Amino acid sequence: MSRLDFEGVTVRYGHHTVLDGVDLTVPEGQIMGLVGESGSGKSTLARAAVGLAPLDGGRILLDGQPVRHRGRRRPLQMVFQDPFSSLDPRMSIGQSIAEALPERLRGASRAAEIARLLQLVHLDPDRAADAPSRLSGGQRQRVAIARALAGRPSVILADEITSALDVSVQGAILNLVREMQRETGLTVLFISHNLAVVRYVATHVAVMAGGRIVEQGPTDRVFARPANAYTREASRVDSRPDERRSGTRPGASMTLVKQLRLKSRLMTTDSPGRFRPCWFDHGTAGFRPAVPDCVASMGILAFSVVLVWCREPEADLALTEMGRQ
């Protein structure tokens, strides 16, 4: 487990200052959520950490030492926002994962390691020969996570990894991130503009505005007792229930994101390999199952993070059973 420190990090593009003296500590073995509106500098901070954005000031340290950006083994690995452009369409998913391995494995050893990584992200190892075009968006993002893990990193930087996905897949990827972190003990910087998502997945949170960190600390404390006015306003807006549009009872903490029509048998299933519709409870920072009487007469259900994965690699297949209107 490793700690990642940003000390006075400044990045400028021409005369525009994107990051202005950012100080941030990502605790070892924890998931640090970084939230902020679009253009606040979140992605630039991650790109600077992996050497894709040059620093104009400050330094980035891993366990007290400057981060290495050269060599086959790089301690920081990044998972990008768009799974459709982050994988080479000319390479199979197995080849993409193998390319990131720090050791040049051959034959059976290489195949075994690729299979292990695919299993870690709940994909069938037999799909290693598939091209990215044969995978859904959620499956491609799983491959991107496996490729990042292949580099034997100390820290994973996850940059808006659910925002380009259909809402029906986002819950599965969030659960995968939490499970992956528990199993590997890696330090994770999880970047998102969605406070509900960060509250669910992160143990600590930092709030960015205008290229600066305005508040950071344990997730429960920051959301329950925000010290900064920007954080208080963002939390208030994000947690405001939309009772008129969602049809929920008064006082229910539910954010309307998208409306989906689901087949009725997916409403109540708890069986492995299925998605279960849920809504995010801001009060407990957890998912609650959406029971049938929450459904309006036309079968429309609104909830924040829509579907929660039931721990089976075949779960993505359940999406083919879901009708949309």
N, C-alpha and C positions, 0 to 999 in steps of 0.2 A: 504494500500500500504506500502511496506517495502523496505528498502535498504539493499543490500548485499555487504559486504566489505571483501576483501581478503587482509591481511596485512602480508607481508613478508613470504608468504606460501612456504614451502620447503617440497618436498617429494623425498625420495631416495628409490631405490630398490637395496639393496646390496651396491656396490660402485658406482652405476650409479645414478646421480642426474637427476630426471625427471622434477621437478619444482624447480626453483632456485630463491627464494625470490620474489615471484609473488605479486605485488600490483595491485589490480583491484577493482573498485567500479561499481556495477551494480545499476544504478539510480532507485529510486522507481517509480513504475508504468510505466516502459519503457521496451522495448525489446533491450537488449544488445547483439550484435552479437560478437562471439569469433571466429576468423578465424586463420588459420595457417596450415602448411603442416602436413602430417601424421607423427606422432612421436614427435610433438612439445610440447605435454603435455596438450592438450585441454581436452580430456576425463578424464585424471587423476585429473585435477582441479575440474571437476564436481563431480567425485567420492569422492574426499576429502571433498567437501562441504556437501555431504550426509552421510559421515562417512564410506565410503567403502574403502578409502585409508588413512592410518594413517599419520598424520603430523610429520615431523622431525623438523619443525620449523615454527614460525608464528602463526597466528590465523585467524579464519573465524567468522565474526560478522554479526548478523542480527539486524538491528536497534540499533547498538552499544552494543549488548549483544552476548555472545558466542552462537553458534547454538546448539540447543538441538538435540541429536540423539537417545534419548530414549523416551518411552511413546507411547501411541496409536496415539496421534496427533503430527505429525512432520511437522514443518513449511516449509521444503524444500522437494519437490517431484521431482523425475527424470523420464523422458521419455527416454527409451533406444533406441539404434540404430536399433536393429533387432526385428521387431514386431513378428517374427515367434518363437523366443525363450523367449520373455519377458512375454508371457501369458502361464499359466498352461494349458496344453492340456486336463487335467482331469476335469477341471472346466468349467462351462458355462461362457460366458462373463459377465452375470449378477452377478454370484458368485464372479468373479475376481474383479469387481467394488465394490461389497458389502464388500469384505474383507478389502478394504482400508478405509472404512467409520470410522471416529473417534467415532461415536456413534453406539451402537449396536441396530440398528433399527430392528423391527420385522414386519412381516405381510404386511399390506397395506402401512405402512409408508416406509418400506424398498423398496417395489416395486415402489412406487411413486418417491423415490429419484433416484433409478436406471434409471427409465424412464426419469427423468429430465436431468440426466447427459448424457444419450444417445442422447437425443434431442439436447443438447448443442453442441455435436460433429456431429450432423446431421446424426444420425443412427436411424433406426426405433426401438422404444422401444419393439416392438413385437419380436425382435431378441435377447432379453435378455437371452433366454433359449438356444441359439445356442452355439455349441462348437466352439473354435477358428478355427478349421480345415474347417469350413464351410464359413469362411470369406476370402476375398482377403487381400493382404498385406496392402493396404491403409485402409481398414476397420479395420484391426487389430491395425494399428497405431492409428486410431481414438479411439478405445477401450482403448488403453494404455494412451492416453491423458485424456479420461474420468476417468480412474482409478486414475491418478495423481490428477485430480481435486476433486475426491471424498475425498481425505485426507484433504481438506480445507487448502491448502498450502498458504503461503505468497509469495513464489517464486517457479517458475517452471524452471527446468533445462532440456533443450531439447538437447540431445546429438546426433547429426548427424541423426535426425529423418527421413530425406528424402533420405539419401544415399543408404539405402537398398531397396528402392522402385523403381518400374518401373518409368521411366521418365514421363510417361503419367499420373501418380498419384501425382507427386511431387508438381505441381502447386496447386492442391486441398488442400493438407496438409498445404502448406505455407499460403494460404488464410484463412484456418481454424485457424492457429496460430494467425494471425493478428486479426481476428474477435473475437476469444476467449479472447485475451488480452484486446481488446476494451470493451467487455461486462463485464469482471470480474475486470479489473484494476490491474491484477496481474503483478508482476515484473518477467521478463523472461530472462534467460541466454540461448541464442540460439547458439549452437556450430555447425560449418560447415567448410569445407575446400573450399567451393564454394563462391567466392566473390560476384558473381552476385546474388545468393540466399540471402546472408546476406544484400546486399545493398537493396534488395527489402523488406525484412521483418523487418529489425532492425532500430531503431532510433539512437542508438549509436553502436560503433564498437570498439573492441580491437583486436590488431594483436599480435599473439604469435609466437615466433621463439626460438628454443633451450631452452625451458622451462622458458622463460621470456616474459613479455609484452613489446613489443618494441614501441607500439604507441596505443593510445586510444583517443576517442573523439566522437563528433557527426558524424554520418555516412556521411553526405554530405561533411563536412569539411575534414574528413580523406581521402575520395576517391578523392575529387577535389584538395586538396593541401596536399598530404602526406608529413610528415616531416622526416620520416625515409626512408633510402635507401631500406630496405627490402620491405616496403610497396609500395614504388614507383615501384620497379621491379615487384612485384606480381600484382599490378594493371595494369601495362603495358602489361604483358603477358596475363592476363585474358581478357583484352578488345581488344586484337588484332583480327581484323576480319579475318576469313578464307574465303576470297572471291572466291578463286579458287574452293574450295570444296562445298561451300554452294550455289554458283550461285547468290549471292546478288549483288546489285549495289555497286560500289566503295564507300568506306567511311561508309557503313552500319556497325553498331556495333553489330555483331551477332557471338556468339560462337557456333560452331558445337559440339553437344553432342551426338546425336543419330539420325538415319534416320528412319522415320516411314512412311509407306504408309497408308493413311487415306481414308475412303470412302468420295466421293466428297460432300455428303450432310452435313458432319461434318465440311467441310471447312468454311462454311459461316453462320452456324446456330448461333443465339443469344438466342434461346429459353431456358427457365429454364429447369434444369435437364439435360443439355448437356455440353459437353466439347467443348471449342473453341480453335483451334490451335493459339498460339501466339508466338512471340519472344520477348526476353528481350532487351530493349533499355538501354544500359549503360549510355547514355547521360542524360536521364530523370529518370533513375532508375524506370522504369515502363514497363508494358506489352503493346505491340502493336499487334492488330489483324493481322494475316497472311492472306492476300487477295489472291484470286485464281491466280493472275498473278505472285505471288511469287513462284508458284509451277512449277517445271521442267516438261518436257514433259512426264516423266515416273511417275509423281505423287509423287515425293519425296520432302519432306519439311524438312529443318533443322532449329532448333531453340534452345535457351538455356533452358528455363524452358517451357516445351512443351505445356501443356494444362492448361487453366485457368477455374476454376469451376464456374458455373453460379448459385450458391446459391440454390441448391435443394438437399435434402437427397438422391434422386434417381440418382444423377449425376454419381455415380460409375457404375451404370448399363449401361451407355453409352459406357463403355469400351468394353462391349460384342459386340458392333456394329462396333468396329474398327478392320479392318483386318491388319495382319502383314505379311511382306515378307522380 
